[in-house]
Amino acid sequence: MVGKKQLLQQMPPIAFGGEMIDMVTEAESTWAPSPLKFEAGTPNIAGVFGLSAAITYLTQSDAEAREQHERALLDQLRTGLQAIPGMTVYGDSEGVSVVSFNLAGVHPHDLATYLDEQSIAVRAGHHCAQPLMTQLNIPATVRASVGLYSNEDDVERLLSAVRAAGRYFNESE
C-alpha cells in the first residue's frame, strides 16, 4: 500500500494478527507503526520463494520454445474441440493460451463441474465479459488454458472428457 505517511499513521488497520500489534492489555491495544500495522499475520514467505524460482526459470529458459510448445497445444485443443459435434469455440487464439467454448445441450457450469469430477481444471462463467455474453446470447462459457506445464496427454484427456460429458448430458435426447 502506498500513501502519505501522515495519513497512514491515522488509518486504523484493516486486518488483524501477527506483527501489526505494538502492545495489548486487557483495556486497550496499540498498533505497530506503519507499514507494520498493515501487515497482519505471517508474510507469504513461501510465495516469495516460489515467485523467485518462477522468475529464475522463465529468465533462464527458452522463451521461443515455450511459446511454440503452448501454440502447438493450443492448436491441438482448438482443432479437437471444433471436431466435437455441438461444439462452439469462441474467438481466435492469436496471442493467448486460452480457449472459450460451449457444448450444445450442456450448461457451461455443468460442464465445468463434470470436468472437475474428472480432475480437469477449467473455468466457467461470464469471465467479466457480461456484455459479450449478452451479445452472444449465452449465459457463460467454459474456458480452458494451456501452459508450459501442460502436455499433449492433458489436452487429449480434456477432449475425451468433453466428449463424454456431451454423451452424458445429451443421452436422453
N, C-alpha and C positions, 0 to 999 in steps of 0.2 A: 504494500500500500504506500502510496506517495501522498504527502500532504505537508502543509506548513507545520513546523514544529509546535507553534503556539496552539494551533487547532487540534493537533494530535494529542497534546497534553490535556486538553479539555475534554476530549472524547472519552466516553466510557468504553470498556472492552465489549466486543460483540460475541465472544465465545469465552468459555471459562475453563481453566485447568492448567496444570503444568507450570511453566516458567512465568506466567503472567501475574503471579501473586508476589507482592512485596512482603506483606505481613497480614496474618489472620489472627484475630482474637475472637472471643465469644461475642463481643459487641460490634466489631467492625472489621473490614478488610481494606487494605490499600493495595493499589496496583503497582507493578514494576514500571519504571519509566518507559516511554516509547523508544523503540518499537517493541520491546519485550511484552508489554501489556496486551499486544495484539497477537502474540504467539502462543495461543492456548494449546497445551498438550505437547507431545513429543514430535519434533520435526520429522518429516518424511525422509529419514536418512537413507533407507533402502532405495527410495525413489531417486534420490540424488545420485547414488552409486549406479543405479540402473540406467539413468539418463546419461551419465558419463560413459558407461560401457557402450550404449547405443550410439552415441556421437562418435566415439572412437571407431566402432565397427563401420559406421557409414562413411567416415572420412578416410578410412584405410581400405575400403573395398571398391570394386569397380562399378561406378555408377551406371555406365553404359550396359554392363552385363546384367545388373539388377533391373534396369528398365526393359531390356529385351526379355528377361525372364517373366516379368509382370505382363508385358504386352502379349507374349505367347499364351500365358494362362488366361488372360482376358479374352483373347480371340477364341480360345478353346471354349470358354464359358459362354460367350455370346453365340457362337455357332451352335453349341449344344443346346442352349435354351431355345433358340429360334427353330430348332428341329422338333421340339416338343409340341404336339397338337394342342391348340388352345392357348398357346403362349403369346403374350405381348411383351416385347422388350422396348423400353423407352429410352430415347436419346441415343447419342453415339458415344463411342468410347475414346474419343480424342482427348488425350491428356489426363485421363482419370483411370483409376483402377477399381471402379465400382460399376455394377450393372443393376438397374432398377427394372423390375418385371412384375407381371401379374399372370396368373393361370386362370383361365376361364372356369367358372363354377366354384372357385375356391377363394374365400375372403383372404386378403393378404395376412391378417393376423392369425388366421387358422393355419395357413401355410407355414408361417414362421414358427408357430407352436409345434406343428408336425415335424419340421426340420430340427427344432431344438430337441425334440424327443429322440432324434437320430444323432444327437451330439454335433449338429451342424449349426454354426452361429451365423445368423443373418439379422438384419434389422427390418422391421415393418412399421409403417406409419406414413405420415404426410411429410416427414423429413424437413419440417419448417418451410414447406412449399405448398401451403393450402390453396393459394390462388391457382397454382398449376394443377393441383388435383381437381379443383372445381372446373377449370378449363377442359381438362381431360375427361371429366365426368366419372371420376373414380374415387373411392373412399381413401385409398392409400396405395402404396406399392411395397414390394419386398425388395430389399437392397442387399446384394452380396458383393463382397470385395475380395480382391486377391492382393498378395504382397510377397515380399521376399521370403517369407516363412511358408508360403503356400506351395503346393506342388500339383502335378497333373492328376495324381490319385485323389487329392482333395476336391478338385473340380469334378472328376467323374463321380465321386460319392455324392456331391451336391446334385448333379444332374440326375443320377439314379434315384435319389430321394425325392426330387421334384416330380419325376415321372410316377413314382409310387404314390405320392400324395395325390396326383391327378386321378389315378385309378381309385384310390381310397375314397376321395370326396365325391367323385362323379359316378361311382359304380351303380348308384340307384337310379340313374337317368336312363 
